[in-house]
Structure formats: C-alpha cells, structure tokens
Amino acid sequence: MNRRRSRTPAPRVTRVGTRIREIRERASFSQAQVGAPYYTRAYVSAIELGKIQPSLKALEHIAGRLGVSMSHLTEVEQPSLIDSFGAASAALELIQSALQQAAPAERDALMAAEFALETTTRMLAGRRT
C-alpha cells in the first residue's frame, strides 16, 4: 500500500496562506475568483491551508487579484513596541531584584545589564503610541 506522508507545513508557508485567506475574505472574494483564470480553487485552498508553497508567479497573480503587493502577502509581522517595552520592563525588574541579592562579584555584570535595559526601556517608552 502506497500512502502519502502528511508533513507539517513550514510556519512561513502557513503565515502566507493565512494572510491570503484573511485578505481574500475581507475583500469578499471566493478562492475561485482569486485563482481565476490560471489557478484552481483547490490550488488556492492548498496555499491558504499551508499544504503547498505557492510559486512566485502564483503569489504575483494572487496579490494582483487581491489588490495588494507581493511583499504585503509575505511580510512577517514584528512585535509591537508595546510588547518590546513590556519585555524590557519585566527584564529590568528581574535584574533589579537580583542586584539586591547578588554577591559582590556578580554586581558589576548585573549593573551593566541594568544600565543597558534602563536605556532601552527609556528609548521604547519615548516611542510608544
């Protein structure tokens, strides 16, 4: 018996497919409309589900049908400044807590880390919206 192995899709492929689906649904297009006339509904569905990696030609076609750039379909979302600020603030609190209990030999390294995180936190606080 010849069975196909199901593979877990690569995260990047899944993100592109998810992004295509979100944009397509917002625009009220069907999968068939997005693929026509060159790609089938099944092909678009497989892309959206992350089962296949679309070719550059297919991405170009789909982006055109959806009225967005190819880079808009493939861009990776970056963490927001608020998330970065929260992480830096939490790390700063941990270092300040560790400083209170640190041995003298550890204090220099912790103080350097504290200074770097304070600087980063101040910079991020100034850029938050």
N, C-alpha and C positions, 0 to 999 in steps of 0.2 A: 504494500500500500504506500503510495507516494503522497505524503502530507506536507503541506507548506508550514514552515515555522512562522509563527507570528512574532514580529520584532517590536520592541518598544520604540516608538518614534523618538528621534532626537528632539530635545527641547526647542531648538531653534526652528525646526520644521513645524512643530506643533504651534509655536508662537505665531509664525507666519500664517498658518491655516486659521488659527483663532482670530487673528487680526482681519483676514479677508472676510471671514464669516460676520464679524461684528460690523464692518463697514458695509458689506452687502445687505445685511438685514436692516441697518439704519437707512439705507438708500431704497429699501423695499424692492430689491431685485431678487429674482429666483436664481438658483445655481445655473439653470439652463440659459438664462439671459446673460449672465456674466461670462459663460463659456462660449456662447454662440459667436460666430459660426464655426470656429475652429476646434473648440474643446467641448466634450460632452458634459452633461450634468454629473455623471458618475466620476469623471476626472476632477471636476471642481470639488465634489463631495470628498473625494480621497485626499485632496490637498487640505481642505478645511479640517478634516479629521486627523491630519498629520500622518496619514498612511504612506504618502509619497512626497518626495521633494519636487516642487514644480521646476520646470526648466526656466531659464531666463526669458525665453520667448513667451512662455505661458504667463509668467509674472508681469511682463510688459503688457500683454493683452488684457489681463485681468485688471491691472492698475488703470489702463486706459478706459475700460468699460466702467470702472467704479469712479473715474474722475479724480484719481489720486496719483501721486508719484510712486515709482517702484520703491524708493527709499522709505516712503511712508508705510508700505506694507512690510518692509523688512527691518525697520529700525527697532532697536532694543530700548525698552524703557529704562531710564536711570532712576535710582532712588531720589525722592524729592529732598530738597534742602531741609525740610522739617524733619524727615526721617534721619538725615545725617546729623542735624542738630541734636535730636533726641539721643542718638547713639553716642555722640561725643560728650554730651552732658552726663549720661549714665557712666561712661568710662571715667570721666573726671571725678565723679563722686566715689567710684571704687578706688581710684588711686589716692584720693584724699583720705579715705578711710584706712587704706593700707599704710599710708605715711604715719598715721598716729601709732601704729603698732610695729613699725619697721625697726629693724636693728640699724645701728649707725652705718654699717657697710652698705645697706640697701637704700638708704635715704637719698644719696646722690642720684641714682638711677631713677628713683620714683619722682624726685623733684624735677628732673629733666623731662620726664613724661608728663608730669603735671603742667609744666610750663607750655609744652607743645600743645596739649589738649586745651588749656585755657585760651591760647592764641587761636586755635581752630574754632573753639566754641564762640569766642567773641566775633570772629570773622563770619561764621554761619549765622549768628544772631543778627548781625547787621544786614544780611542778605535775605532773611526770611520775609515771606509776604503774608 
